[in-house]
Structure formats: structure tokens, C-alpha cells
Amino acid sequence: MKAQDRIREEEAHEVEQHGRTRLDRWILWVGNLLSLLFVFTVAISFFEILMRYLFNSPTIWVHESAAFIGGSLFVIGGAYALANNKHVRVVLIYDQVSSRARCYLNIFHSLAGLVFAGMLAYGAWMMASSAWLSPLGELRLERSGSAWNPAFPALLKALILLVVCVMFVQFLLHLLDDFRQLGRLKRGGKADV
């Protein structure tokens, strides 16, 4: 393995561990903390199995709670993947080009992500506003319609809006960092890509 490849791998590992921006580092910290909710989901699912098959006393809250937690963590996973630099990338091309070409690819990725996150934010706003407000503008949370009837649909739609807005800011900060990296390369320095 060439020394340059090894250095590039170490720098990529550093970005994966610590994120590119302060917002990325915060998202990674919160995401790692929230990952404990997977353990909670397994625990309540196990509780439901025990109650249903051992005591013949099924719960009405476990299935919807587990689905809400899992859906919420899935939504948060988008911002976490972007912060952790684990988003979709065509590595067959990306790994074969120069640092300058990588900077241009990163700029394109950030711009495309900004546009995509902006469109998602608009759609999420429409979804969340109809889940939280009645047609007359009164606060009315959308509910599941089950026997338990929690407001999980409204909460999940609000979370989608929040996460997409955070991802928009992430893409914006990454775009600024990409231009900074390109400027560093143009001045003859070394980039972190």
C-alpha cells in the first residue's frame, strides 16, 4: 500500500470518527446515544412476546411503540450517515480520481443534497402541517386510529421535518467545507478528502 493511500485512509477514518463540522459531531453524539433505543425496542418486544404467549395477556402499546421508535431511528439515520461520511457514493470512481476531482465531486454532492433536502423539507412541511393542524388552523395531532390511539403519526412527521432541515444545514456546511478544501488545494496545500 502506498504511503499516500495509507494517509488518505487515516484521514477518512478521522472524519468518520469525528465528523466534518461541529454539527456533524453533535449528530454523531446524539445518534450514538439514541442507538440505545434499539435495545429498548428489543426489550419491549420481548415483553410483548412473554405477555402474549406465556400469560395470554397481550399489550396494546408495544407494537406501535416499537414501530414508532424504529421509524424515528430510521429517519435520524439519514443525518447520522451524512455526518459519519457513510452516505451513498460511487467509490469505483471516487477512489480513482485526484484530490481536486474529489473536491469537485464533493461540491456536486453537496449541491445535489441541498436541492434534494430542500425539496424534502417542503414536502415534510406540508405533511407535518396537515398532521398537526386542522383545516381551520387549530392544533389537532394526527393519531394512529388504533385502540391505544397515540399521536405517533404526527410526532414522526414532525421529526421527519426536523431531520430534513438539519440535513439541509449539514449539506450547506459541507458545501462550505468543500469550497474551503478546493481553495486549499488550489493554493498548493493538502485537502482532507
KEDOTI-137942 format. One record per residue: residue number from 1; x, y, z of N, C-alpha, C in turn. Coordinates in nm, 2 decimals, decimal comma. Each point is the difference from the previous one (the first is absolute). Layout:
<pts>
{NUM; {X; Y; Z}; {X; Y; Z}; {X; Y; Z}}
...
</pts>
This chain:
<pts>
{1; {0,08; -0,12; 0,00}; {-0,08; 0,12; 0,00}; {0,09; 0,12; 0,00}}
{2; {-0,03; 0,10; -0,08}; {0,07; 0,12; -0,01}; {-0,02; 0,08; 0,12}}
{3; {0,10; 0,09; 0,03}; {-0,01; 0,08; 0,12}; {-0,11; 0,10; -0,01}}
{4; {-0,02; 0,05; -0,13}; {-0,11; 0,10; -0,02}; {-0,14; -0,07; 0,03}}
{5; {-0,01; -0,12; -0,05}; {-0,13; -0,07; 0,03}; {-0,02; -0,02; 0,15}}
{6; {0,10; -0,04; 0,07}; {-0,01; -0,02; 0,14}; {-0,04; 0,13; 0,07}}
{7; {0,07; 0,11; -0,04}; {-0,04; 0,13; 0,06}; {-0,14; 0,04; -0,03}}
{8; {-0,04; -0,03; -0,12}; {-0,14; 0,03; -0,04}; {-0,10; -0,08; 0,08}}
{9; {0,03; -0,13; 0,03}; {-0,08; -0,08; 0,08}; {-0,01; 0,05; 0,14}}
{10; {0,11; 0,04; 0,06}; {0,00; 0,05; 0,13}; {-0,08; 0,13; 0,02}}
{11; {0,01; 0,09; -0,10}; {-0,08; 0,12; 0,00}; {-0,14; -0,03; -0,02}}
{12; {-0,04; -0,09; -0,08}; {-0,14; -0,04; -0,02}; {-0,05; -0,06; 0,13}}
{13; {0,08; -0,08; 0,07}; {-0,04; -0,06; 0,13}; {-0,02; 0,11; 0,10}}
{14; {0,08; 0,10; 0,00}; {-0,01; 0,11; 0,09}; {-0,13; 0,07; -0,02}}
{15; {-0,04; 0,03; -0,13}; {-0,13; 0,06; -0,03}; {-0,11; -0,08; 0,05}}
{16; {0,01; -0,13; -0,03}; {-0,11; -0,09; 0,04}; {-0,02; 0,00; 0,15}}
{17; {0,11; 0,00; 0,08}; {-0,01; 0,00; 0,14}; {-0,05; 0,13; 0,06}}
{18; {0,03; 0,11; -0,06}; {-0,02; 0,13; 0,07}; {-0,09; 0,09; -0,09}}
{19; {-0,04; -0,03; -0,12}; {-0,08; 0,09; -0,08}; {0,08; 0,12; -0,06}}
{20; {-0,06; 0,06; -0,10}; {0,07; 0,11; -0,06}; {-0,03; 0,13; 0,07}}
{21; {-0,11; 0,02; 0,06}; {-0,04; 0,12; 0,06}; {-0,04; -0,02; 0,14}}
{22; {-0,02; 0,11; 0,07}; {-0,05; -0,01; 0,14}; {-0,14; -0,07; 0,00}}
{23; {-0,08; 0,04; -0,09}; {-0,14; -0,06; -0,01}; {0,01; -0,15; -0,03}}
{24; {0,10; -0,04; -0,08}; {0,02; -0,15; -0,02}; {0,04; -0,07; 0,13}}
{25; {0,08; 0,06; 0,07}; {0,05; -0,06; 0,13}; {-0,12; -0,01; 0,10}}
{26; {-0,08; 0,10; 0,00}; {-0,12; 0,00; 0,09}; {-0,10; -0,11; -0,05}}
{27; {-0,02; -0,01; -0,13}; {-0,09; -0,11; -0,05}; {0,05; -0,13; 0,03}}
{28; {0,13; -0,02; -0,02}; {0,06; -0,13; 0,04}; {-0,01; -0,04; 0,14}}
{29; {0,01; 0,10; 0,09}; {-0,01; -0,02; 0,14}; {-0,15; -0,04; 0,04}}
{30; {-0,09; 0,08; -0,05}; {-0,14; -0,02; 0,02}; {-0,04; -0,14; -0,06}}
{31; {0,04; -0,03; -0,12}; {-0,03; -0,12; -0,07}; {0,05; -0,12; 0,08}}
{32; {0,12; 0,01; 0,05}; {0,06; -0,11; 0,08}; {-0,09; -0,02; 0,13}}
{33; {-0,04; 0,11; 0,06}; {-0,08; -0,01; 0,12}; {-0,14; -0,06; -0,03}}
{34; {-0,06; 0,04; -0,11}; {-0,13; -0,05; -0,04}; {0,00; -0,14; -0,05}}
{35; {0,12; -0,05; -0,04}; {0,01; -0,14; -0,04}; {-0,04; -0,10; 0,11}}
{36; {0,01; 0,05; 0,13}; {-0,05; -0,08; 0,11}; {-0,15; -0,03; -0,01}}
{37; {-0,07; 0,08; -0,07}; {-0,14; -0,03; -0,01}; {-0,03; -0,13; -0,08}}
{38; {0,10; -0,05; -0,08}; {-0,02; -0,13; -0,06}; {-0,01; -0,11; 0,11}}
{39; {0,08; 0,02; 0,10}; {0,00; -0,10; 0,11}; {-0,14; 0,01; 0,07}}
{40; {-0,05; 0,12; 0,02}; {-0,13; 0,02; 0,07}; {-0,11; -0,07; -0,09}}
{41; {0,01; 0,02; -0,13}; {-0,10; -0,06; -0,09}; {0,00; -0,15; 0,01}}
{42; {0,12; -0,06; 0,00}; {0,01; -0,14; 0,02}; {-0,06; -0,05; 0,13}}
{43; {0,03; 0,08; 0,11}; {-0,05; -0,03; 0,13}; {-0,15; 0,00; 0,01}}
{44; {-0,07; 0,11; -0,06}; {-0,14; 0,00; 0,01}; {-0,07; -0,10; -0,10}}
{45; {0,07; -0,04; -0,11}; {-0,05; -0,10; -0,08}; {0,01; -0,14; 0,07}}
{46; {0,11; -0,02; 0,07}; {0,01; -0,12; 0,08}; {-0,11; -0,01; 0,11}}
{47; {-0,03; 0,12; 0,06}; {-0,10; 0,01; 0,10}; {-0,14; -0,04; -0,06}}
{48; {-0,02; 0,05; -0,12}; {-0,13; -0,03; -0,07}; {-0,01; -0,15; -0,03}}
{49; {0,11; -0,06; -0,04}; {-0,01; -0,15; -0,03}; {-0,03; -0,07; 0,13}}
{50; {0,07; 0,04; 0,11}; {-0,03; -0,07; 0,12}; {-0,15; 0,02; 0,05}}
{51; {-0,05; 0,12; -0,01}; {-0,13; 0,03; 0,04}; {-0,10; -0,07; -0,09}}
{52; {0,02; -0,01; -0,13}; {-0,09; -0,06; -0,09}; {-0,01; -0,15; 0,01}}
{53; {0,12; -0,06; 0,00}; {0,01; -0,15; -0,02}; {0,01; -0,07; 0,14}}
{54; {0,05; 0,07; 0,10}; {0,02; -0,07; 0,13}; {-0,12; 0,03; 0,09}}
{55; {-0,04; 0,12; 0,00}; {-0,11; 0,04; 0,09}; {-0,13; 0,02; -0,07}}
{56; {-0,01; -0,01; -0,13}; {-0,12; 0,02; -0,08}; {-0,06; 0,14; 0,03}}
{57; {0,08; 0,10; 0,01}; {-0,04; 0,13; 0,03}; {0,08; 0,10; -0,09}}
{58; {-0,04; 0,01; -0,13}; {0,08; 0,09; -0,09}; {-0,02; 0,14; 0,04}}
{59; {0,10; 0,08; -0,04}; {-0,01; 0,15; 0,02}; {-0,05; 0,07; -0,12}}
{60; {-0,05; 0,12; 0,02}; {-0,05; 0,08; -0,12}; {0,11; 0,11; -0,04}}
{61; {0,10; 0,01; 0,08}; {0,09; 0,11; -0,03}; {0,14; -0,04; -0,05}}
{62; {0,04; -0,12; 0,01}; {0,13; -0,04; -0,04}; {0,03; 0,01; -0,15}}
{63; {-0,09; -0,05; -0,08}; {0,02; 0,00; -0,15}; {0,01; 0,14; -0,05}}
{64; {-0,09; 0,09; 0,04}; {0,01; 0,13; -0,06}; {0,12; 0,08; 0,06}}
{65; {0,04; -0,03; 0,12}; {0,12; 0,07; 0,06}; {0,12; -0,05; -0,07}}
{66; {0,01; -0,13; -0,02}; {0,12; -0,05; -0,07}; {0,01; 0,05; -0,14}}
{67; {-0,11; 0,01; -0,07}; {0,00; 0,05; -0,14}; {0,03; 0,15; 0,00}}
{68; {-0,05; 0,08; 0,10}; {0,04; 0,14; 0,00}; {0,15; 0,02; 0,03}}
{69; {0,05; -0,07; 0,10}; {0,14; 0,01; 0,03}; {0,09; -0,04; -0,12}}
{70; {-0,04; -0,11; -0,06}; {0,08; -0,05; -0,12}; {0,00; 0,10; -0,11}}
{71; {-0,12; 0,05; -0,03}; {-0,02; 0,10; -0,10}; {0,08; 0,13; 0,02}}
{72; {-0,01; 0,04; 0,13}; {0,07; 0,12; 0,04}; {0,15; -0,02; -0,02}}
{73; {0,06; -0,11; 0,04}; {0,14; -0,02; -0,01}; {0,04; -0,02; -0,15}}
{74; {-0,09; -0,05; -0,08}; {0,03; -0,01; -0,14}; {0,01; 0,14; -0,06}}
{75; {-0,09; 0,09; 0,04}; {0,00; 0,13; -0,05}; {0,13; 0,08; 0,04}}
{76; {0,04; -0,02; 0,13}; {0,12; 0,07; 0,05}; {0,12; -0,06; -0,06}}
{77; {-0,01; -0,13; -0,05}; {0,12; -0,06; -0,07}; {0,05; 0,07; -0,12}}
{78; {-0,09; 0,08; -0,07}; {0,05; 0,07; -0,11}; {0,10; 0,11; 0,04}}
{79; {-0,03; 0,08; 0,10}; {0,09; 0,10; 0,04}; {0,12; -0,06; 0,06}}
{80; {-0,01; -0,12; 0,07}; {0,11; -0,07; 0,06}; {0,10; -0,05; -0,11}}
{81; {-0,06; -0,05; -0,10}; {0,09; -0,05; -0,11}; {0,07; 0,11; -0,07}}
{82; {-0,06; 0,11; -0,02}; {0,06; 0,12; -0,06}; {0,11; 0,05; 0,09}}
{83; {-0,03; 0,01; 0,13}; {0,10; 0,04; 0,10}; {0,12; -0,09; 0,01}}
{84; {-0,02; -0,13; -0,02}; {0,10; -0,10; 0,01}; {0,07; -0,03; -0,13}}
{85; {-0,04; 0,07; -0,10}; {0,06; -0,01; -0,14}; {-0,02; -0,14; -0,05}}
{86; {-0,12; -0,06; 0,03}; {-0,04; -0,13; -0,05}; {-0,11; 0,00; -0,10}}
{87; {-0,02; 0,12; -0,06}; {-0,11; 0,01; -0,10}; {0,03; -0,07; -0,13}}
{88; {-0,09; 0,01; -0,09}; {0,02; -0,07; -0,13}; {0,11; 0,07; -0,08}}
{89; {0,09; -0,08; -0,05}; {0,11; 0,06; -0,08}; {0,05; -0,11; -0,09}}
{90; {0,03; 0,03; -0,13}; {0,05; -0,09; -0,09}; {0,15; -0,01; 0,02}}
{91; {0,04; -0,09; 0,09}; {0,14; -0,01; 0,03}; {0,09; -0,05; -0,11}}
{92; {-0,06; -0,07; -0,10}; {0,07; -0,05; -0,11}; {0,06; 0,12; -0,08}}
{93; {-0,07; 0,11; 0,00}; {0,05; 0,12; -0,07}; {0,08; 0,09; 0,10}}
{94; {-0,07; 0,02; 0,12}; {0,06; 0,10; 0,10}; {0,14; -0,04; 0,04}}
{95; {0,02; -0,13; 0,03}; {0,13; -0,04; 0,05}; {0,11; 0,01; -0,11}}
{96; {-0,03; 0,01; -0,12}; {0,09; -0,01; -0,11}; {0,05; 0,14; -0,05}}
{97; {-0,07; 0,11; 0,04}; {0,03; 0,13; -0,05}; {0,09; 0,08; 0,10}}
{98; {0,05; 0,11; -0,05}; {0,09; 0,08; 0,08}; {-0,07; 0,07; 0,11}}
{99; {0,07; 0,06; 0,09}; {-0,06; 0,08; 0,11}; {-0,08; 0,11; -0,05}}
{100; {0,05; 0,07; -0,10}; {-0,08; 0,11; -0,06}; {-0,13; -0,05; -0,06}}
{101; {0,00; -0,11; -0,07}; {-0,12; -0,05; -0,06}; {-0,10; -0,04; 0,11}}
{102; {0,06; -0,06; 0,11}; {-0,09; -0,03; 0,12}; {-0,07; 0,12; 0,05}}
{103; {0,08; 0,11; 0,01}; {-0,06; 0,12; 0,05}; {-0,12; 0,04; -0,09}}
{104; {0,02; 0,00; -0,13}; {-0,11; 0,03; -0,09}; {-0,12; -0,10; 0,01}}
{105; {0,03; -0,12; 0,02}; {-0,11; -0,10; 0,02}; {-0,07; 0,03; 0,14}}
{106; {0,07; 0,03; 0,10}; {-0,06; 0,04; 0,13}; {-0,09; 0,12; -0,02}}
{107; {0,05; 0,10; -0,07}; {-0,08; 0,12; -0,03}; {-0,13; -0,03; -0,07}}
{108; {0,01; -0,09; -0,10}; {-0,12; -0,04; -0,07}; {-0,09; -0,08; 0,09}}
{109; {0,05; -0,08; 0,08}; {-0,08; -0,08; 0,10}; {-0,07; 0,09; 0,10}}
{110; {0,07; 0,10; 0,05}; {-0,06; 0,10; 0,10}; {-0,10; 0,08; -0,07}}
{111; {0,02; 0,05; -0,12}; {-0,10; 0,07; -0,07}; {-0,13; -0,08; -0,03}}
{112; {0,02; -0,12; -0,05}; {-0,11; -0,09; -0,03}; {-0,07; -0,03; 0,13}}
{113; {0,07; -0,02; 0,11}; {-0,06; -0,03; 0,13}; {-0,08; 0,12; 0,05}}
{114; {0,05; 0,12; -0,02}; {-0,07; 0,12; 0,04}; {-0,14; 0,01; -0,07}}
{115; {0,01; -0,02; -0,13}; {-0,13; 0,00; -0,08}; {-0,09; -0,11; 0,05}}
{116; {0,05; -0,12; 0,01}; {-0,09; -0,11; 0,05}; {-0,06; 0,03; 0,14}}
{117; {0,09; 0,04; 0,09}; {-0,05; 0,02; 0,14}; {-0,10; 0,12; 0,00}}
{118; {0,02; 0,10; -0,09}; {-0,09; 0,11; 0,00}; {-0,14; -0,05; -0,05}}
{119; {0,00; -0,08; -0,10}; {-0,13; -0,06; -0,05}; {-0,06; -0,09; 0,10}}
{120; {0,08; -0,08; 0,07}; {-0,05; -0,08; 0,11}; {-0,06; 0,08; 0,11}}
{121; {0,07; 0,11; 0,03}; {-0,05; 0,09; 0,11}; {-0,14; 0,06; -0,03}}
{122; {-0,01; 0,04; -0,13}; {-0,13; 0,05; -0,04}; {-0,11; -0,11; 0,01}}
{123; {0,03; -0,12; -0,05}; {-0,10; -0,11; 0,01}; {-0,03; -0,03; 0,15}}
{124; {0,11; 0,00; 0,08}; {-0,02; -0,04; 0,14}; {-0,08; 0,11; 0,07}}
{125; {0,02; 0,13; -0,03}; {-0,08; 0,11; 0,05}; {-0,15; -0,02; -0,03}}
{126; {-0,03; -0,04; -0,12}; {-0,14; -0,02; -0,04}; {-0,06; -0,11; 0,08}}
{127; {0,08; -0,11; 0,01}; {-0,05; -0,12; 0,08}; {-0,02; 0,03; 0,14}}
{128; {0,10; 0,07; 0,06}; {0,00; 0,02; 0,15}; {-0,11; 0,11; 0,03}}
{129; {-0,02; 0,10; -0,08}; {-0,10; 0,10; 0,03}; {-0,14; -0,06; -0,01}}
{130; {-0,02; -0,10; -0,09}; {-0,14; -0,06; -0,01}; {-0,01; -0,10; 0,12}}
{131; {0,11; -0,05; 0,05}; {-0,01; -0,10; 0,11}; {-0,02; 0,07; 0,14}}
{132; {0,04; 0,13; 0,00}; {-0,01; 0,07; 0,13}; {-0,11; 0,10; 0,01}}
{133; {-0,05; 0,05; -0,12}; {-0,10; 0,10; 0,00}; {-0,13; -0,04; -0,07}}
{134; {-0,11; 0,03; 0,05}; {-0,13; -0,02; -0,07}; {-0,01; 0,09; -0,12}}
{135; {-0,09; -0,02; -0,09}; {-0,02; 0,09; -0,12}; {-0,02; 0,15; 0,05}}
{136; {-0,06; 0,02; 0,12}; {-0,03; 0,13; 0,05}; {0,12; 0,06; 0,07}}
{137; {0,11; -0,08; 0,02}; {0,12; 0,05; 0,06}; {0,02; -0,03; 0,15}}
{138; {-0,10; -0,07; 0,05}; {0,01; -0,04; 0,14}; {0,10; -0,12; 0,02}}
{139; {0,06; 0,00; 0,12}; {0,09; -0,11; 0,03}; {-0,08; -0,13; 0,01}}
{140; {0,03; -0,10; -0,08}; {-0,06; -0,13; 0,00}; {0,10; -0,10; -0,05}}
{141; {0,05; -0,08; 0,09}; {0,10; -0,10; -0,03}; {-0,06; -0,12; -0,07}}
{142; {0,06; -0,04; -0,11}; {-0,05; -0,12; -0,07}; {0,04; -0,12; 0,09}}
{143; {-0,10; -0,09; 0,01}; {0,02; -0,12; 0,09}; {0,00; -0,12; -0,09}}
{144; {0,03; -0,12; 0,06}; {0,02; -0,12; -0,07}; {-0,14; -0,07; -0,03}}
{145; {-0,10; 0,03; 0,08}; {-0,13; -0,06; -0,03}; {-0,02; -0,14; 0,06}}
{146; {0,10; -0,04; 0,08}; {-0,01; -0,14; 0,06}; {-0,07; 0,01; 0,13}}
{147; {-0,01; -0,10; 0,08}; {-0,07; 0,00; 0,13}; {0,08; 0,09; 0,10}}
{148; {0,13; 0,00; -0,01}; {0,09; 0,08; 0,08}; {-0,01; 0,15; -0,05}}
{149; {0,01; 0,02; -0,13}; {-0,01; 0,12; -0,07}; {0,10; 0,11; 0,04}}
{150; {0,13; -0,03; 0,00}; {0,10; 0,10; 0,03}; {0,01; 0,10; -0,12}}
{151; {0,07; 0,11; 0,03}; {0,02; 0,11; -0,10}; {0,13; -0,03; -0,07}}
{152; {0,04; -0,12; -0,01}; {0,13; -0,03; -0,07}; {0,01; 0,04; -0,14}}
{153; {-0,11; -0,01; -0,08}; {0,02; 0,05; -0,14}; {0,04; 0,15; -0,01}}
{154; {-0,07; 0,08; 0,08}; {0,04; 0,15; 0,00}; {0,14; 0,02; 0,05}}
{155; {0,04; -0,07; 0,11}; {0,13; 0,01; 0,05}; {0,11; -0,04; -0,10}}
{156; {-0,03; -0,11; -0,07}; {0,10; -0,05; -0,10}; {0,01; 0,10; -0,12}}
{157; {-0,11; 0,06; -0,04}; {0,01; 0,09; -0,11}; {0,07; 0,13; 0,04}}
{158; {-0,02; 0,04; 0,13}; {0,08; 0,12; 0,05}; {0,15; -0,04; 0,00}}
{159; {0,03; -0,12; 0,05}; {0,14; -0,04; 0,00}; {0,06; 0,00; -0,14}}
{160; {-0,07; -0,05; -0,10}; {0,05; 0,00; -0,14}; {0,03; 0,14; -0,04}}
{161; {-0,09; 0,09; 0,03}; {0,03; 0,14; -0,04}; {0,12; 0,06; 0,07}}
{162; {0,02; -0,03; 0,13}; {0,11; 0,05; 0,08}; {0,13; -0,06; -0,06}}
{163; {0,00; -0,13; -0,03}; {0,13; -0,07; -0,04}; {0,03; 0,05; -0,14}}
{164; {-0,10; 0,02; -0,09}; {0,03; 0,04; -0,14}; {0,06; 0,15; 0,01}}
{165; {-0,05; 0,08; 0,09}; {0,05; 0,14; 0,01}; {0,14; -0,01; 0,05}}
{166; {0,03; -0,09; 0,10}; {0,14; -0,02; 0,05}; {0,09; -0,04; -0,11}}
{167; {-0,05; -0,09; -0,09}; {0,08; -0,05; -0,11}; {0,03; 0,11; -0,10}}
{168; {-0,10; 0,09; -0,02}; {0,02; 0,11; -0,09}; {0,12; 0,09; 0,05}}
{169; {0,00; 0,02; 0,13}; {0,11; 0,08; 0,06}; {0,13; -0,08; -0,01}}
{170; {-0,01; -0,13; 0,02}; {0,13; -0,08; -0,01}; {0,05; 0,01; -0,14}}
{171; {-0,08; -0,01; -0,10}; {0,05; 0,01; -0,14}; {0,05; 0,14; -0,03}}
{172; {-0,06; 0,10; 0,06}; {0,06; 0,14; -0,02}; {0,13; 0,01; 0,07}}
{173; {0,02; -0,05; 0,12}; {0,13; 0,01; 0,07}; {0,10; -0,09; -0,08}}
{174; {-0,04; -0,11; -0,05}; {0,09; -0,09; -0,08}; {0,05; 0,07; -0,13}}
{175; {-0,10; 0,07; -0,06}; {0,03; 0,08; -0,12}; {0,11; 0,11; 0,03}}
{176; {-0,02; 0,07; 0,10}; {0,10; 0,10; 0,04}; {0,13; -0,06; 0,03}}
{177; {0,01; -0,12; 0,07}; {0,12; -0,07; 0,02}; {0,06; -0,05; -0,13}}
{178; {-0,08; -0,04; -0,09}; {0,05; -0,05; -0,13}; {0,07; 0,11; -0,08}}
{179; {-0,06; 0,12; 0,00}; {0,06; 0,11; -0,06}; {0,13; 0,04; 0,07}}
{180; {0,00; -0,01; 0,13}; {0,13; 0,03; 0,08}; {0,11; -0,10; -0,04}}
{181; {-0,04; -0,13; -0,01}; {0,09; -0,10; -0,04}; {0,06; 0,03; -0,14}}
{182; {-0,09; 0,03; -0,09}; {0,04; 0,03; -0,14}; {0,10; 0,12; 0,00}}
{183; {-0,03; 0,10; 0,08}; {0,09; 0,12; 0,00}; {0,13; -0,04; 0,06}}
{184; {0,01; -0,09; 0,10}; {0,12; -0,04; 0,05}; {0,08; -0,08; -0,10}}
{185; {-0,06; -0,08; -0,08}; {0,07; -0,08; -0,11}; {0,05; 0,10; -0,10}}
{186; {-0,08; 0,10; -0,04}; {0,05; 0,09; -0,10}; {0,12; 0,08; 0,04}}
{187; {0,01; 0,02; 0,13}; {0,12; 0,08; 0,06}; {0,12; -0,10; 0,02}}
{188; {-0,02; -0,12; -0,04}; {0,11; -0,10; 0,01}; {0,00; -0,07; 0,13}}
{189; {-0,10; 0,01; 0,08}; {0,00; -0,07; 0,13}; {-0,06; -0,14; -0,02}}
{190; {-0,03; -0,06; 0,11}; {-0,06; -0,14; 0,00}; {-0,14; 0,01; 0,05}}
{191; {-0,09; -0,08; -0,07}; {-0,14; 0,00; 0,04}; {-0,03; -0,12; 0,09}}
{192; {-0,11; 0,01; 0,07}; {-0,04; -0,11; 0,09}; {-0,08; -0,10; -0,06}}
{193; {-0,01; 0,00; -0,13}; {-0,09; -0,10; -0,07}; {0,07; -0,12; -0,04}}
</pts>
